[in-house]
Amino acid sequence: MRYKILDTVVLDRDLPEHGLRRGDLGAVVHLHAPDGLEVEFVTASGRTVALVTVGESDVRAVAETDLISVRTSQKSA
């Protein structure tokens, strides 16, 4: 799948070094050729938790059946 800037994506694997878990929502903020994405993950209040470059295979599109939940970030401020 080809993503666009500002697409919302779902992380498909844990990234513990960034305090991220599979299922976290992020926004695509930059595209890297040929299949890299820079994705920003934020708290519910809008504070950036992580800005990471991942491959398209590390994320998926949001599905109609996805349910949003909230968890506390383990990453220090």
VENHU-V928876 format. One line per field, one symbol per residue. ss: DSSP state (H for helix, E for strand, C for the rest). psi: psi as a letter, one per 30 degrees, with the letter a starting at -180 (. if undefined). burial: # if it has 16 or more other C-alpha atoms within 10 Angstrom, else .. A space follows every 50 residues. Layout:
ss: ???
psi: ???
burial: ???
//
This chain:
ss: CCCCCCCEEEECCCEHHHCECCCCEEEEEEEECCCEEEEEEECCCCCEEE EEEEEHHHEEECCCCCCCCCCCCCCCC
psi: kkllkgkklkkglkiffggklkfkklkkfkkkkfgkkkkkkllffgkkek jlkllffflllklfgkkklklkkfkl.
burial: ..#....#####.......#..#######.#....#######......## #.##.#.####................
//
